[in-house]
Amino acid sequence: MGQSPGQVVGVTTFLTVLALIAIVLRFCARRLKKVDLGWDDYTILPAMLFAIVSAICIYVGIADGDLAKHIELDAQGNGVWTRRDVVFLEINFAQQLSTTLTFGLTKLSVLLFYKRVFRGNTFNAAVWIMISVIGVWFVAFFFANLLQCYPITLNWEASGAQATSCIQTNTMYLAQAWTDVLTDVMILSLPIPCIWALQMPAKHKVGVTAIFLLGLLTVLSGTAKLIVFYHIIAEAAGGDYDITWFETPAVLWSMIESALGIVGACLPLLRPLFAGTSTRGFMRNLRSVAVRTITGAEEPKIPEGSTTAVGSGSGSSGKKSGKTVVESGSNSSGAQSGSENTDTLKSWDEKDYDYNSHCTLNTHGHLDQKKVTVESIGSFVDVGDRGSSGGKRRGDDNV
């Protein structure tokens, strides 16, 4: 189950860069929508910082330790304990702490995101309960890892094997791994009933659910890490002394779970950047963010009472990209050509949104029609008002 040093470095570098890109795109999307940063955005930043610390531990373990290498043997075939093995145990200990912090902060970021996007007494109570559970979880396991042996130096001296000075580390590792996967499943399941309570076509519900369930990658990597832990325990129980080799997958899978957790937490917020789904549209959105960031310029505001087609997430007036149409003044009585029963889509910025008594989404704008339908919650851009309009609109192709 071990990997070569080159493979470990390659996977670690790729995943670290991927997580960094997801973070950058997340803030670009927030800038593009001109939405104030929330606590979920601030929480994901230290999670990324500790993920980078985990990556550095792996690089040090490869360069100066025996990570992904076999322990040296003497002439009689016995293991020889060297300084490089001590370095391996040091970085292993440090990574246990950094990944625990990454896991906890990423989970909290997702829950704070739910709290910002969804409303409702029942849902709020569930979110706060999960926030409390995750807070207790990562504080408890951080200190359990930190103080698993006392003094702490025993973690890399004599392999931390003095039973009178250490807790049952295998039990603690398995308890952390199991509860890690369990809490991920609970967090991912939390918004599903709310999404399916929305008034929108089933295919849209499936698409939105799929966006939120991208976090299943984290669950799968956490499950793989749990399997690796059982393998390590079996190897150790069988008298295998080559810990620098058979413990490497645990170090690597912890890094994989950290990075994928950050990516999964960012993906639901990236939809505005991909409005129109074309590469050209994506690059145009990024350039728009870059120009506004450098110049500090703001986009012209659309006068109230006007009807303007705007690109989903692009913010450029007078053009249409994707399926977003902003209509201010929904009670217009003037006759327009087209169908009477078309959808009126209102742009929203995740601030003020309601949809039923159990779950609520934050919508932006004056919702003065009787029936509100969320057309594309996955983009965190569009809210549809479905029903008979006061007059006729020009062209059904605007929707």
N, C-alpha and C positions, 0 to 999 in steps of 0.2 A: 504493500500500500504506500510505500515511500515514493517520492519524486526526486528527480535530479536537481542539483542547485540551480541550473539554468532554467528548468521548468518552473521552479518555485519563484524565482526572480521575475520571469516573464509573466506569470499569472498575477503576481502581486502588482507589478507595474501597470499592467493592462487594467486591472480592476480599480486601482487607485486613480488612474487617469479618467476612467469611465465615471467614477463617482464625482470627481472634480468637475467634469464636463456637465454632469447632471445638476450639480449645485449652481454652476455658472448660468446654465440655461434656465434654471428655476428663477433666478433673480432677473434675468433678461425678460422672462415672461411677465414677472411682476411689474417691471419697469414699463413694458409694452402696454400693459393694461392700466398703468398709472394707479396702481393699488398700493396702499400703505403696507409696509411689511408687518407681519404678525409674529406672535410668539413662536409659532411653528417654524417660521423662517429663521428666527434667531437661535432656536434650539438645534436646528440641523447643522449649523456652523460648527459648534464644538464637537458634534458627533463626527463631522468630517475631520476635524483636527485630531481627534483620538484615533480615527482610522489611519491617518497619516503616521501617527506614532506607531501603530501596529505594523505598518509597512516598513518603517525605519528599523523596528526590532528585527524584522525578517532579514533586511539587508545586512544588519550587523551580525546576525546569526550566521548568515552565509559567508560573509567576508572574514569575520574574526572568530567564529565559532564552528561547531560541527553540525549545524542544522542541515538536514538532508544528506548527511554523511554518516558512514559507519564509525563506531568507536574503534580506536586503534587497538591492536592485539599485540601481546608480547610473544616471545618465542614459544611459550607453552600454550598459546591460544587463549590466554586470559585477557580480559579487557584492561586497558591502561587508562586511568583517569588523568586527563591533561587540562591545561588552562582553557583550551578551546571548548571542552565539555562544560566547564564552569560558565563560560560565556553563553553557551546554549541554554543552560538552566536560568541564567539571569534574564536573557531576552524572553524566554518562555514565561517566566514569572511576570515580567513587565507587560507582555502582550495579554496575559490573562486579565490584568487590570484595565488596560486600554480598550480591549474588545468589550468587556463588561460595560464600561462607560458608553461606548459607541452604541451597543445594543439598547441600553436604557434610554439614551437621549434620542435615538431614532424612533423608538416606540412612542416616547412622549411627543415628539414632533408630529407624528401621524395623528395622535389623539388630539393635540391642540389644533391641527388642521381640521379635523372633524368638528371640533367645538366652534371653530370660526365659520365653517360652511353650513353646518346643520344647526337647527334650533328645535326647541320643544322640550317640555319638562321631562318626559320619559327619557328621551335621548340624552339630554344634558346630564341627567342623573347617572345614566349608564356610562357616559364618558368620564364623569368625575370619579366614579367608582374605579374605572380602569386606570385613570391617571394615578389614583391613590395606590392601587395594586402595583403598577409599574414603578412608582416612586419607592415603595417599600422593597420591591424585588431588586432593583439595581443597587440600592444602598446596601441592602443585606448581603448580596452576593459580592459586591465590591469589597466590603470589609471581611467577608468570609475568605475571599481569595488573598487579600492583603495579610490577614492574620492566621492563615492556615497552619503556619509553623511559627513558633516563638522561641528564640528571637527570629526575626524575619530572615536573617542571613542563612538560616538552616535550609531555606528553599533552594539555595544553590551550593550549599556546603553539604557534602555527604548525601546529595540527592534529596535532602529533606526527609530522610528515612527514619529519624528518631521518633518512634511511635509515642513516646511519653511527652514529646514537645509539639506534636502535630495532630490535627484533627483527622478524621477519616476522609482523606482528600478524594478518593474515588467516589464515595457516596456524595460528597459535595459537588463534584464535577457533573455527575449524572443528574443530580437534582436540578442544577442550574440549566443543563442542556434540555431536560424534559420540560421544565417550566418556561424556558425560552421559546420552545416550539409551541407550547400550549397557549401562551399569551399572544404570540403572533397570530395564531388561528382565531383567537377571540377578537383581537383588534380588527383583523380583516373581515370578520363576520358582522361586525357592529353596524356598518352603514347599509348592508344589503337589504334589510326590511324597509328602510327608508327609501332607497332607490326604487324598489318595486312598488312602493305606495304612490309614486309620482304618476301623474296623468300624462303619459306619453306612450308611443307605440312600443310593443314588446321588443322589437329589434333594437330600439334605442336603449331600452333598459338593459338588454344583454350587453350592448357595447359599453355602457357606463359601468356596469358590473365588472366587465373584463378589465377596464382601466384600473379599478380599485383592486381587483384580484391579481394584478401584476406582482403584488407583494408576496404571492405564493412562491416566487423564486427564493425569497428569504426563508420561507418555511421549508422548502426542499433542501436548501443548503444547511439549515439548522438540523434537519433530519439526518443528512449525510454526516454532519459533525457528530451527532449522537451515535450513529453506527460506528464511526471511527473510535469514539471513546470506549465503546464496548470491546472493540478489537484491541485497543491498547491495554485495557484491563486484562484481557485474555492472554496477551503476549507477556505482560508482567507476571501474571500468575503462573505462566509456564516456565518462568526462570530466564526469559530473554533479557539480557543486560544491555542490548543495543538500543537504548532509549533515544539517542539522537536520530536514529533512523526511523523507528516505528512511531515516534511521537510527532514527526514532521507533518503528517497529514492533518493532525489536530490543529497545529499552528496555521497551516494553510487554509483549512476549511473555516477557521474562525475569521481569517481575513476575508475570505470569499463572502461569508455571511454579512460581515460588517459593510463591505462595499455594496453588495446587492440590496441590503436594507436601505442604504442611503439612496440608491438609484430608484428603488420602489417607492420611497417616500416622496421623491421629486416628480416622478412621471405624471401623476394626475394633474400637475400644475403646468405642464409644458404644452398643452393643447393650443394656446394662442399663437405659439411660434410656428405651428404647422398648419395654420389656416390656409386652405387651398391645396394642401398636401403636395405641392410641387416644390422642387428644390429652389426654383427661382423665388417663389413666395416666401419660403423659409429664410433665404438669404436677405430678401428685402426687409423682412421683419427684424432680423438681427441688425442690419445696417440702420434701420430706423431707431432702434434702441441705442446703438453706438453714437449716432449723430446727436440724439437728444441728451445723452449722457455727457458728451463732450461740450456741446454748446449751451446746454441748460435750457434749450428752447422748448416751449410747450406747444401742443397741437391746438389749432383753432377749435373753439367750442361750437357745437351745433346749436343754433338758436332754437329755443323752445317753440313748439308749434310747427316746426318744419319736418318734412319727411325725407330722409336721406339714407341711401344705401351705403353701408360702410363695410370694409373687410373685417372679418372675424379676427379681432386681435390686432389688425394693422393700424386702425385708428385713422386712416386717411379718408377724408371726406370726399364725396363725389364718386367714389369707386366702390365696386362690389367684389368681395372675395369670400368664398365660402357661402354660408347661408344666413348671414346676419343682416337684418334690416332693422334700423332704429326708427321708431315712429313716436314722436312726441305729440301729444294732443290726440288721444285715441277717440275723442268724441267728435271728430270732424264730421260735418254734415254735408259737405260738398260731394257731388257725384264724381266718381272716378271710374274709368273703364276697367273691366276685369270682373272677377267673381266676387260675390259678396261674402263668401265663407272661406276666406283665405286666412292664413296664420299671421298674426302680428308679432314679430320677434323684437324683444327689447334687450338691449345690451345690459349686462349686469356685472358688478365687480366684486362679488362675494361679500357684500356688506349687509344688505337688508333683504333677506329672502325667506318667504313662508310658503309651506305647501299643505300641511294638514295638522291636526291637533297632536299627532304623535311625533312627527318629524317635520322639520322646517328647514328650508334652504334660504340663504340670504340673497334676495333679488334687489336690483337697483332700478329705480324708476317709479313712475306713478302707475300702479296697477288698478285702473279704474273700470276694467271690464269684469264681468261676473265670474268668469271661469278662467283660471290660469293654468297653462300647461307648460311644463319645462321641456323644451325641445332638445336641448343638448347640454345637460349638466356636465357631461364629461369634458366639455371645452371650457367650463367655467366662464362662459361668455354669453350664452343665449338663454333667454326665457321667452316662451311663446304664449300669447294670449289667444286662445282658440274660442271661436264663437262668432256670432253675427256682428259685424261692424256696423256703425251708424250710417255708413255710406259705402260706395264702391271704391276699390283701389285699382290703380293702373297696373295691370299685368300680374298674372299668377306666378310668373317666373321670378319674382322678387323673393320668393320664399325658398 
